[in-house]
Amino acid sequence: MEKARILIAEDEKNQRDLLEGFLIKEGFSVEAVANGKEVLQRLKGNFFDTALIDYKMPELDGLQTLREIRKLYPDLPVVMMTAFGTVEKAVASMKEGALDYLTKPIDLEELLLILRRAIERTNLIRENTELKAQLQERYSSTHIVYGSPKMEEVMGLVARVAPSLTTVLIRGESGTGKELIANAIHYASPRSKKPLVKVSCAAIPETLLESELFGHEKGAFTGATQRRVGRFEEAEGGSIFLDEIGDLTPSTQVKLLRILQEKEFQRLGSNLSFKTDVRVITATHRNLEEAIKKELFREDLYYRLNVISITLPPLRERREDIPLLIDYFLKKYSKENQKSISDISKEARFLLLRYPYPGNIRELENLIERGVVLCRGEVITTQDLPFHLKEEKSEKPWESSKKERSLPESLEEIEKDTILKALHQYQGVQTKAAESLGISERVLRYKMKKYRIRLNPPSFPLMKGREEGN
């Protein structure tokens, strides 16, 4: 494992040699210099996990050096060293962007704790940068393809909301793609270059959730051996996605309300308030209005979160998108499993198109992955699908309360599904799609208008056909 790199700036040679020798023994890679100008020279073309800088130095003092670092290397964590009793200098350093400070004579154990936290922050920034690059690459090159009017309305709303800084509440059943919508909002916003931090409120134990969100001070509770930065601090300048917001405890709801109202929070075990600049995006599958009636969810928090509400339709209400999703997941898992599966049999596709999907997109994805893994040939058949899809009672459950479709309605549905599949197969190239369907391009355009099929939502870059369950 590569050693963490530390840059030390200390004008007193004995102190500099002491720190350098101690940190090398602790397993760090260290470079030590005598003043601020040398710091800036060493940083050119070199990567360091953190910088340890003395406040009092010749030529450029610590504060001037810190200001230059913040301009040129804004992500580099800087820890300041100050003489005992000069707290005002330490506070000034923190205001200029120092991560932390140490007072001389330096407590070596405290030094190690602070450096490890600084390195953890550097690693987190690096991971977020890599993740952002991956997601931006995914979203920048193609567009989402859909055919349902309900999703057309959803994507139109997303396109209008994304550039703002407004709080967004995403609602929908489990597996409908709430996290994907949160990704889309963040990466189409002015905050796209800053972190998107995700927290599942249901996955973290109640006793740890407040610490996870807001951080804690050393000794705040049993086991808190050092100070910890919370997820809101990690998301500074960017967005935080709070999934399953309906599972928040009453005490955490109060703290979240304060953040939304006052733009500040407190770490556990601290009386200090920290300002925050974070866009809050939340999601839930619960009925928050019912939770309010049962006094399980605060009404004032609900109104703060529900400034803009985006409701995702379940997959059974956007059946036009199912053929596109089937083809996308088929290609995805065929590639992942190194199989040359080219298609799904008509019988298997018929079952998949008629199934109600209580688990929504996530369930469809799982079914296709299973089919790919079990398939022995190049075409997935009904033998590769689970038994419950083949049961007669599963065929049309969503129509139990509706009148039976007429023959023209059924034929139109089949025609629309066929057109969607052709458009997806040829990546929206209408000439090729029309040719494969045996109709003219003019007729295809007429049919697309009739069935309200649009290939791209206006001016909103997203992934082609990548609907992932949440």
N, C-alpha and C positions, 0 to 999 in steps of 0.2 A: 504494500500500500504506500502511495506517495506521501512523503512527509509534508505537513503543513508548513508554509513559508511565512516567517515573521520578519518584518523590517523594524529595526530599533534605531531611534535617533536620540542620542544622549551625549552632551558635550563633555561631561566628566568621564575621563578614560577608565578610571577604576570601576565606576558604577556601570559603564557600558560593558566592560569585560566581564563583570560579575553577572549581569543579566544574560549576556550572550552565552557564557559557559553554562549557566543554570538551565537555560532553555534547550541548549543542545543536548545536555544530559537527559532532559525530559522527552527527547525524541523529535524536536522541531528542527527545521532547516532555518538558519538565522543569518541575516546580514545586518551589520551594525555600522552606523555612520555618526558623524559628530555634529551635523547641523542640518537645517531645513533645506538648504540648496542641494546638498548631497541626497536628501530624501527624494526630491523631485527628479534628480538625475537617475537615481536607481529605479524609480518607478517607470521610466520611459522604456517601453518594450519588455518589461518584466512583470510577472504576476506574483502578487503576495496575497496571503489569506487575511492578514491584518497588519496594521502598523502601530507601533508603540512609541509615542513621541513625547519628549520632555517639553514642558511649557517654556522654560527659560533656556534659550540657546542663542548664540551669536548670529549675526547677519539676519536670518529669518527666524523669529521666535516660533514657539509651538502653535500659537493661534493663527499667525500669518501662514504658516505651513499648512495647517488644517484647512484654511480657506482655499488655498490653491489646490489641495487634494480634492476638496468637494467640487471644485469647478472641473477638474480634469478627470478624476476617478471617483464619481459619486457613489459607487457601490462598495468602495473599499472601507471596511470598518476601521476606525481610528480610536485608540485608547490613549488618553493624555495622562502624563505623570506630572504632578505638582508638589511643591513643598508643603509640609504640614501647616495647616492653618490658613491656606489661601483658597478657601472654599469658593470665594467669588470668582476666581479664575477658572475653577472647575465648572462652575455653573455657566460661565461665558463660553467655555469650550463645548458644553452640551448644547447650548443654543446654536452654536455654529455647525453642529452636526456630529460631534464626537459620540461614539457609542457608549463610552463609559470613561471613568477616570480613576487613578490610583494616587494616594498621597504617600510622600516619602517620610520615613524609610518604608520601602515597599514590602508588604507582606507577600511572600512568595506563593503561599497557598491561594491567596486571593487573586494574585496575578494569573495563576493557572486557570482558575474558575472563569475569570473574565476572558482570557484568551480562548478558552474552549467554546465559550458562548459566541465570541466573535467569529470563530471558524465555522461554527454551526450556522451562523447567519450567512456567511459567505457561501457555504454549500447550498443553503436554501435558495439564495439568489441565483446561483448557477443552475440549480434544478429548475427553478421557475423560468429562467431565461430559455433553457433548452425546451421545456414544455411549451412555452409560448411560441417558440420558433416552429415546433412540430405542428401545433394547432393552427398557426397562421398559414403554414404551408398547406395544411389540409383544407382550410377555408378559402384560400386566395385563388386557387386555380380553377375551381369548378363551381357549379350552382346546384342547389337542391332541386330535385325534380319531383313534382307532385301533381296530382290530378284532382284532388277533392276541394270543393269550394270552402269547406271549413278550414282546411289548412291554408288555403289562400288568404283567408281573413286573418288567421294567426300570424302568418309571415308578414303580412302588411302591417300589422300592429307592432311586431318586433322591429321592423325596419324603421318605424316612426319613433319608437321608444329608445332604441340603442344609442343614438347620439346624445341623449340627455343624461342628467345625473340623477334622475328620479328613482326612488325605491320601487322595485318591481316584485309582485307576488305571482308566482307561477303555480297554477292549480291544475290538477289532473290525476287520474288514477295511476297507480303504480305501473311503471313500464311504458308510459306514454312519451317519454323523451324530455322530461323537464330539465335535466342537466344539460342536454344538448342546446336547449333554448337559452339557458344561462350562459353557456359558452358563446353562443351567437351574439347575445346582447353585449357581453364584455368585449369581445374581439372586434366588434363593429363600433365601439365607443371611443371617445378621446382617451380613455384609460387603458387602451389595448397594450401599451408598452410597459405597463405596471403589472404587478402580480394579480392573478385570479386565485384566491384561496378558497378551498372548498371544505365545508364541515358538515358531516352528517349528525344532526342533533339526536337522532335515534340510536346511533351506533356507539355513542360515548356514554359511559355510566354517569348518572346524575351527579355523583360526588366529584367527578372530574371535569364536567362540562364547563363550569365557570372558569376554572383554571385554564382549560384549553382555549377558551375564547378570549379571556382578558389577561392571562398570565398570572404569575404569583411571585411574591418576594420570598427570599430565603427564610425558612422557619414559619411560613404562613400556616402550615399544617404538618402533621407527621409525614415524614418522607420528603418534604420540600427542602432538600439539601443545598439548593442554589436557586437564584432568581431565574425565572423562565419568561420568555417573551410569548405573549398570546397571539392568536390568529389574527386579531384585529390589527396588531402592530405589524405583523408580517404582510398584511394587505395594504399597508399605508400607500396612499396615492392611487390604489387600484380598486378592485372589487372583492367582496366576500360573498360567497354563495352558501347560504344556510339551508340545507336540505332538511325536510321534515320539521319545519318550524313549529308545527302543531304539537311536537313532543317536548317543547321547552318547559322547564319547571317554573313555578311562579316567581322564585327569586331571580332566576336568569332572565325572565321576561322583563322584570323591573330594570335590570341593568341594560338590557338591549334597548328598552324604551328611552333610557337616559342618553345612550349613544345617539339615537335617532333625533332626540330633541336638542341636546346640548352639544353634540359632537365631541364628547369626552367620556372617559371611563377611568376606573381605578383597578390596579392589580390587586389580587387577593393579598391581604396582609399589609396593604399600603394605604396611607391617607392622602397620597399625592394623586392629582388628577392629570390625565394625559389627553391632549387634544388629538383628534383623529380625523383623517380625510379619506373615508372609505365609502364606496357605493355599496349599498346592501341589496342583494338579490336573494329572495327567499322562495321556497317551494314547499308544497304540502299536498298530500292526498286526502287529508282530513277535512271534515266540514267544520270550519272555524266558527261559523255562526252558531252551530249547535254547541260547540265547546264554550262559547261565550255564555250561552243560556245556562249551561251547567257550571259556570264559574270556573272553568278549567283554563280559559284563555282570556287575557285582559282585553277589554273592548278598546281602550285607548291605544294599546299596541297594535291591535288589528287595523285601526284606521291609519296609523302611521305606516304600516307595511303595505296596505292595500291602496296605495296611491294609484298605481297602474296594475291591473289584474289581467293576466293572460291565462286563459283556460284552454288546455289541450284536449281535443276530442279523443275518446278511446278509439282504438283501431277498428272496432266493429262499426263505428259511425263514419269512417273514412276508408271504406273498402276499396275505393279506386286506387289507393296507394299500395295495396297489398301486392299486386304483381311486381311493382317496382322494387319493393323491399325483398320479395322472394329472390328476384334476380340478383340484387346487390349482395345479399347474404350468401347466395350460392357461389358467386365469384369469390367473395371474401374467404369463405371457409375452404373452398376448393384449393385456393392458393396457399392458405395457412397449413393445410394438411397434405400439400403436394399431391393433389389428385386432379385428374383431367376429367372432371364431371361437367358435361356440357349443358344438361337440361334436366327438367323434371317431367315425368310422364304426365299425360293429360289427366289420368285418374287421380294421381297424387296432387297435381295442381288444383283439380276440382275440389278435393277435400280441404286443401289449404285455403282456397278462396272462400269456402262456405263456413269455415270454423269461426266461432265467436271471439276467440282470443281474450279470455278473462285476464290474462297476464300481459296483454297488449304487445308492443313491439318486442319487448324482451322475450316473451314466450315464442313469438314467431322466429326470432333469431335462434333461440335454443332448438326449435324444431328443425330448422334448416341445418344447423351445426350437427345435430344428431344424424340427420339424413345423410349428410356428406360423410361422416365417420363410418356409418354402417353400410353405405352403398358399395357394392362389389363391382359394378360396371361403370358406365359413363352417364347413366341416366338414373336419377332417384325415382323409385317406384313406391307404391303404397306399402310394400313390404318393409321399407326403410323408415316408415312413419309409425308413431305409437298407436296402440289399438284404439284409444279413446277418440281419435279423429275419425275412425271408420264406423263408429256406432251411429246408428240411424238417428237417434235423438239429438246428435250433435250437428246435424246437417243444416238446420235453419232455425236455431234457437232465438235469434234476434227478431224473427218475424212471427213469433208466437202470438203477439198482440196486434199484428197487422194483417190486412187483407192479403190474400195470395196475389203475387204479381201476375199481370196479364202477359200473354205471349209477346206482344210488342215491347213491353217493358223489359222482359227477360232478354230478348234479342238485343235491345239497346245496351243493356248491361254487358253482355258478352262482347258486343262491338267495341264498347268503350275500353274494356279490359285489353282487348286485342291491340287497339291503337296505342294504348299506354305502353304495352310491352314492346311494340315495334319502335316507338320513340326512344325508349330507354335502351334498347339493344343497339340502336344507331346513334346514341348520345345526342339526341335532339335534331339530327340532320333529317329534315323533312323529306327531301328528295329520295334518300335511300329508304326511309320508312315507308313512304308511299309506294315505292317500287316493290318492296317486300310484301306489301299488303295487296298488290295488284290493282291499285287505284291511282288516279292522277294526283299530283300535288295540290291542285285546286280543290279537289274533292276532300283530300285530307285536311286542308285548312278549314273547309266548311264543317267537317266533322269535329275538329278541335274546338271550333267556336261553339258548335251546338252543345258539346259536352263540357264546355268551360275548362278545357285543358290548356294550362299555361306551363311552359318549360321553365321560366325563370321569374322569380319575383323581382320587381323593379329595383335596380341599384342596391342590391343586398347580396354581397358575396358570401356564399356558403358552400358546403360540400354537396356534390351530386349524389342524391339518393342515400345519404348517410343519416338515417334516422336510427338512433340508438336508444334503447330503453333506459328509463331511470325510475 
